[in-house]
Amino acid sequence: MVQQERAVRTRRAILEAAAAVFDERGYEAATVSEVLERAEVTKGALYFHFSSKADLARGVLDGAVTTDGVRPHRLKLQELVDVLLLLAYRLPREPMLSAALRMSVDIEARRLFGTRWPDWTELLAGLLAEARERGEVHAHVDATETARILVCAWTGASVVCEGLPDDYDLTSEVAKLFQLVLPAIAAPLVLAKLEVSVDRAATLYADMPMARLEASGISH
């Protein structure tokens, strides 16, 4: 068990190092040597977990499709909002996420590995479908179409914010995005109950360690 836990930690350290290097230098310019130096592991340890730089890139992309830190909510629409708000809050703080976004918008990396936008669309469409079954959204809302538009809008906001002055914050922009689009999605009684704010994103982020423990079945 100890050896297995050590292997999991080593793999995670390698992925985080790779993400940091990809984020700083881009996939093409990054080297395995830089990843080894950043992760402080041997070449053998790296190749035990990943067969190549391309394999590292796929691991980073796969790790970016996540609901980590989002607790189940009685309103599935709130759960969807929480997923995208928390992702916006985490993006500038976690190289794994920002590296995945960088590779997704880079033409060469996208040609090699594709993107995980279809996975994000599927994830959000699942939440929207559940919300529709519970009567939380308007009857005309198409779960897959709406999910795809949300992925497009969220991604566009994240790319544009990178080129704006520092006083433009992605979490704030995503909150404003939701404030604009939710009236077209949510049933009126549900809309009034939804919490969409930067403060909620910060609270979710602070709660992530406890949420992870509870998700793993460990209580305090």
C-alpha positions as semicolon CSV with decimal commas, in nm:
position;residue;x (nm);y (nm);z (nm)
1;M;0,000;0,000;0,000
2;V;0,282;0,243;0,087
3;Q;0,458;0,164;-0,240
4;Q;0,135;0,220;-0,433
5;E;0,079;0,556;-0,265
6;R;0,437;0,655;-0,344
7;A;0,384;0,565;-0,710
8;V;0,068;0,777;-0,722
9;R;0,251;1,074;-0,570
10;T;0,542;1,033;-0,811
11;R;0,312;1,020;-1,112
12;R;0,130;1,330;-0,990
13;A;0,458;1,516;-0,935
14;I;0,572;1,431;-1,287
15;L;0,243;1,547;-1,439
16;E;0,250;1,872;-1,243
17;A;0,609;1,937;-1,350
18;A;0,522;1,864;-1,713
19;A;0,222;2,095;-1,692
20;A;0,436;2,377;-1,551
21;V;0,691;2,338;-1,831
22;F;0,425;2,313;-2,103
23;D;0,251;2,618;-1,960
24;E;0,568;2,826;-1,952
25;R;0,728;2,715;-2,279
26;G;0,457;2,553;-2,488
27;Y;0,450;2,187;-2,588
28;E;0,691;2,208;-2,882
29;A;0,967;2,394;-2,694
30;A;0,938;2,186;-2,375
31;T;1,183;1,901;-2,318
32;V;1,173;1,586;-2,109
33;S;1,497;1,701;-1,943
34;E;1,321;2,012;-1,813
35;V;1,038;1,800;-1,677
36;L;1,286;1,569;-1,502
37;E;1,463;1,864;-1,344
38;R;1,137;2,025;-1,232
39;A;0,994;1,702;-1,092
40;E;1,323;1,597;-0,929
41;V;1,280;1,236;-1,038
42;T;1,501;0,995;-1,231
43;K;1,456;0,924;-1,600
44;G;1,360;0,569;-1,508
45;A;1,083;0,690;-1,278
46;L;0,942;0,916;-1,548
47;Y;0,946;0,648;-1,818
48;F;0,788;0,399;-1,578
49;H;0,478;0,618;-1,577
50;F;0,495;0,790;-1,917
51;S;0,639;0,657;-2,241
52;S;0,715;0,992;-2,405
53;K;0,664;1,368;-2,400
54;A;0,345;1,309;-2,599
55;D;0,221;1,071;-2,329
56;L;0,287;1,343;-2,071
57;A;0,082;1,588;-2,277
58;R;-0,210;1,346;-2,294
59;G;-0,192;1,301;-1,917
60;V;-0,205;1,678;-1,862
61;L;-0,504;1,712;-2,094
62;D;-0,687;1,423;-1,929
63;G;-0,628;1,568;-1,583
64;A;-0,790;1,897;-1,680
65;V;-1,140;1,751;-1,717
66;T;-1,241;1,757;-1,353
67;T;-1,514;1,832;-1,103
68;D;-1,263;1,809;-0,820
69;G;-1,372;2,015;-0,521
70;V;-1,737;2,050;-0,627
71;R;-1,977;1,891;-0,383
72;P;-2,307;1,740;-0,501
73;H;-2,586;1,998;-0,473
74;R;-2,963;1,959;-0,452
75;L;-2,982;2,191;-0,754
76;K;-2,794;2,038;-1,047
77;L;-2,783;2,378;-1,214
78;Q;-2,595;2,516;-0,912
79;E;-2,357;2,221;-0,941
80;L;-2,290;2,312;-1,305
81;V;-2,230;2,676;-1,211
82;D;-1,993;2,566;-0,935
83;V;-1,793;2,349;-1,174
84;L;-1,723;2,635;-1,414
85;L;-1,680;2,903;-1,147
86;L;-1,429;2,691;-0,957
87;L;-1,246;2,602;-1,279
88;A;-1,208;2,974;-1,356
89;Y;-1,075;3,038;-1,005
90;R;-0,830;2,748;-1,026
91;L;-0,699;2,819;-1,377
92;P;-0,443;3,091;-1,290
93;R;-0,341;2,902;-0,976
94;E;-0,286;2,554;-1,120
95;P;-0,047;2,493;-1,414
96;M;-0,219;2,161;-1,492
97;L;-0,530;2,350;-1,597
98;S;-0,364;2,644;-1,769
99;A;-0,127;2,413;-1,960
100;A;-0,422;2,209;-2,086
101;L;-0,591;2,527;-2,208
102;R;-0,270;2,646;-2,374
103;M;-0,230;2,317;-2,559
104;S;-0,595;2,318;-2,661
105;V;-0,568;2,657;-2,833
106;D;-0,222;2,587;-2,983
107;I;-0,274;2,471;-3,343
108;E;0,013;2,222;-3,349
109;A;-0,064;2,066;-3,010
110;R;-0,430;2,049;-3,101
111;R;-0,343;1,865;-3,422
112;L;-0,140;1,611;-3,226
113;F;-0,369;1,555;-2,927
114;G;-0,704;1,709;-3,001
115;T;-0,880;1,883;-2,713
116;R;-1,090;1,781;-2,417
117;W;-1,370;2,020;-2,508
118;P;-1,594;1,730;-2,620
119;D;-1,540;1,572;-2,274
120;W;-1,632;1,900;-2,105
121;T;-1,941;1,926;-2,323
122;E;-2,045;1,575;-2,224
123;L;-1,987;1,646;-1,855
124;L;-2,193;1,966;-1,857
125;A;-2,463;1,811;-2,076
126;G;-2,504;1,537;-1,815
127;L;-2,563;1,794;-1,542
128;L;-2,805;1,988;-1,762
129;A;-2,997;1,671;-1,847
130;E;-3,036;1,596;-1,476
131;A;-3,143;1,955;-1,415
132;R;-3,405;1,926;-1,689
133;E;-3,544;1,605;-1,540
134;R;-3,586;1,789;-1,209
135;G;-3,763;2,081;-1,371
136;E;-3,476;2,323;-1,305
137;V;-3,442;2,447;-1,663
138;H;-3,681;2,569;-1,931
139;A;-3,842;2,289;-2,132
140;H;-3,689;2,412;-2,458
141;V;-3,329;2,383;-2,333
142;D;-3,124;2,127;-2,527
143;A;-2,866;1,984;-2,287
144;T;-2,590;1,908;-2,539
145;E;-2,631;2,227;-2,740
146;T;-2,637;2,444;-2,429
147;A;-2,336;2,263;-2,282
148;R;-2,139;2,320;-2,602
149;I;-2,222;2,691;-2,602
150;L;-2,115;2,719;-2,237
151;V;-1,784;2,549;-2,316
152;C;-1,730;2,788;-2,608
153;A;-1,814;3,092;-2,399
154;W;-1,603;2,985;-2,099
155;T;-1,304;2,908;-2,322
156;G;-1,341;3,236;-2,508
157;A;-1,352;3,428;-2,181
158;S;-1,037;3,255;-2,056
159;V;-0,843;3,324;-2,378
160;V;-0,951;3,688;-2,399
161;C;-0,876;3,754;-2,030
162;E;-0,515;3,647;-2,083
163;G;-0,464;3,947;-2,309
164;L;-0,646;4,202;-2,097
165;P;-0,503;4,424;-1,820
166;D;-0,459;4,270;-1,477
167;D;-0,780;4,418;-1,341
168;Y;-0,980;4,176;-1,559
169;D;-1,032;3,859;-1,358
170;L;-1,148;3,536;-1,522
171;T;-1,367;3,431;-1,230
172;S;-1,545;3,766;-1,237
173;E;-1,594;3,743;-1,614
174;V;-1,737;3,390;-1,586
175;A;-1,973;3,507;-1,311
176;K;-2,093;3,787;-1,540
177;L;-2,132;3,537;-1,823
178;F;-2,360;3,324;-1,606
179;Q;-2,560;3,627;-1,497
180;L;-2,628;3,695;-1,866
181;V;-2,711;3,342;-1,983
182;L;-2,879;3,178;-1,685
183;P;-3,213;3,360;-1,733
184;A;-3,237;3,184;-2,071
185;I;-3,165;2,846;-1,911
186;A;-3,303;2,834;-1,557
187;A;-3,666;2,816;-1,451
188;P;-3,755;3,141;-1,268
189;L;-3,793;2,986;-0,921
190;V;-3,458;2,810;-0,959
191;L;-3,285;3,118;-1,101
192;A;-3,367;3,310;-0,784
193;K;-3,189;3,044;-0,575
194;L;-2,865;3,021;-0,775
195;E;-2,551;3,175;-0,631
196;V;-2,315;3,311;-0,894
197;S;-2,026;3,517;-0,760
198;V;-1,651;3,542;-0,719
199;D;-1,699;3,493;-0,346
200;R;-1,866;3,157;-0,407
201;A;-1,572;3,049;-0,623
202;A;-1,325;3,149;-0,352
203;T;-1,527;2,959;-0,091
204;L;-1,536;2,648;-0,308
205;Y;-1,160;2,671;-0,357
206;A;-1,095;2,704;0,016
207;D;-1,321;2,404;0,077
208;M;-1,145;2,180;-0,176
209;P;-0,924;1,988;0,072
210;M;-1,226;1,892;0,285
211;A;-1,436;1,812;-0,022
212;R;-1,161;1,580;-0,145
213;L;-1,144;1,402;0,189
214;E;-1,519;1,350;0,195
215;A;-1,520;1,231;-0,167
216;S;-1,258;0,971;-0,076
217;G;-1,471;0,847;0,215
218;I;-1,246;0,994;0,485
219;S;-1,431;1,202;0,743
220;H;-1,280;1,443;0,993
